[in-house]
Amino acid sequence: MNTVANLSTADLPDIGPDIVIASPARSPSRRIPWKKILLGAAVFALVAAAAGRYFYYAAGFESTDDSFLEGNVHPVSSRVNGTVAHVLVDDNVHVEAGQPLVELDPADLDLAVQASVADLAQAQANADQVIAQISRAKADSEAAAARVAQNAAQVIRASLDFKRMEVLASEKVGAASQQDFELARATLDSARAAQQSLEAELAAAKASAAAAQAQQSVAQAQIQKAEAALATAKLQVGYTIIRAPSAGHVAKKSVEVGQRLQTGQPVMSVVSDQVWVVANFKESQLAHLRRGAPVEISVDAIEGRTFHGTVDSFSPGTGAKFSLLPPDNATGNFTKVVQRVPVKILLPADMPAAEAARLAPGLSAFVKIAIRN
C-alpha cells in the first residue's frame, strides 16, 4: 500500500480527463441531542407533576354516582264527603302553602251548621231556665229559714207560758184551771210540731237548691257540647276548600268537577320546593366523611352546572337493613357484600328559583365530598 501511495501522477496510466481519483473522506464525529433530551425531561416532569397534583387532589375527595335528589311529596286528600264544585289548579303549576286547590259543594254542611246553631240556642235557653230555678230555690230556702226562725220564737214563748201555767196550776198555788194548763200544753206541742214541719220545709228547699245547682252543671255541659258540635260543623264547611299543605308543584292531579269525593280520597300531590340529595356511599368510604363537609353536586338534568352543598346527616343503618327483605348472614353460605349507607346532603337555600324549579325528586346526581381539612 505504501508503494501505491508513493506513486506520482506521471507514473499513473492515462485514464482520461473525466476520471478523478478522490481522496478518502474524513467521517464526522457523532453529537448527543441534548436539546431533545432536556425537552423530553421537561415534558415528563410536567406530566409527572400534573399527575401527582391530580392524584393528590383526587385523594382529598370521596365521590359516588349512586345518588339521587329527594323531596317531600305531600298527598292531598279530601277530609269530608262532597261533590267537587271547582278545580282551581292544574298539573305542574306552582302553589303556595294554604292556597285553595279544590272546592266542594258546601250546601249539606251549611245545613248541619244551622242545626248546630239551633242546638246551641236551645242549650243556652235551658241554662237560663236552670238559673231561674236556682234563684227561685234560693228564695224558697231563705223564706223557709225565716219561717223556721220565726216559729222558733213561738216555741220559746209557748214553752215559757207552759212553765208558768204549770206552776199556777199546781196544787200549792191553784191559781189556774186545768183547762188553761192543757191549753198551754197544746200550744207548746203545736209550736214544736210547726217547728219540725218548717225545718223539713227548709231541708227540702235546700235540697231543691242543690238539685238546681246540679242542673246548672248539666246545662253548662250541654252548652259546651253544642258549641263543640257547632265548631265541628264549621270546620266541616271549612274542609270543603282543599288547600295546599306546603309550597310546591302540583303532581298527579286526579280530580274533576262533578266528581263525588269520599273522606280520605286522594285528589293530587304537592311536591315540596325543598329538595336534598341522598348519596349512597360504600361503607369503605365513610371513614373520613364528616357532618358539615362541603360537597360538589352535578345533576344529569342540568348539564354544565355544579351545585354546592353540605353534608347534613348519616343514615342510622345501611340501605339493605331497611329493605323489605333484609339479608340474614346467619343462614346459608356467607358472601361479603360491600354495603352502602345513605348520606343526606343539603342544597343551598338561596338557590335561584329558575334552577331550583328544575331540581325534581328522583333525578340522578354525582356528588363529591371533600375529606381533607
Number of C-alpha atoms within 10 A of each C-alpha: 5 6 6 8 7 9 10 8 8 7 8 9 7 9 8 7 6 6 8 8 6 6 6 6 6 6 6 6 5 6 6 7 8 9 9 10 11 11 11 12 12 12 12 12 12 12 12 12 12 12 12 12 12 11 11 11 12 13 12 14 18 19 20 15 16 16 24 19 19 20 17 15 17 18 16 20 18 20 18 21 20 22 18 20 18 16 17 12 15 16 14 14 11 17 22 16 13 12 16 16 19 23 20 25 17 20 10 11 21 15 13 19 20 14 16 22 18 14 19 21 15 15 22 18 14 19 21 15 16 22 17 13 19 21 15 16 22 18 15 19 21 15 15 21 19 14 18 21 15 13 20 19 14 19 21 14 15 21 19 14 16 22 15 14 21 19 15 18 19 14 9 8 10 12 12 16 12 15 10 15 21 15 13 21 19 14 19 21 16 15 21 19 14 18 21 15 13 21 19 14 19 21 15 16 22 20 14 19 21 15 16 22 18 14 19 20 14 16 21 18 14 19 21 15 16 22 18 14 19 21 15 15 21 17 14 19 21 16 19 22 22 22 19 23 19 18 18 23 21 23 19 14 17 12 18 14 14 14 13 14 19 14 11 12 16 17 19 20 21 27 23 23 21 19 21 20 28 26 26 23 22 17 13 11 14 15 8 14 18 16 13 13 17 17 23 17 23 19 21 12 13 12 8 8 11 14 13 17 22 21 22 16 15 19 12 11 12 18 14 13 14 11 9 7 8 11 11 9 10 7 7 7 7 9 7 7 6 8 15 19 22 21 21 21 29 20 21 15 10 7 12 9 9 8 10 16 15 12 19 20 19 13 15 19 20 18 27 20 23 21 17 12 5
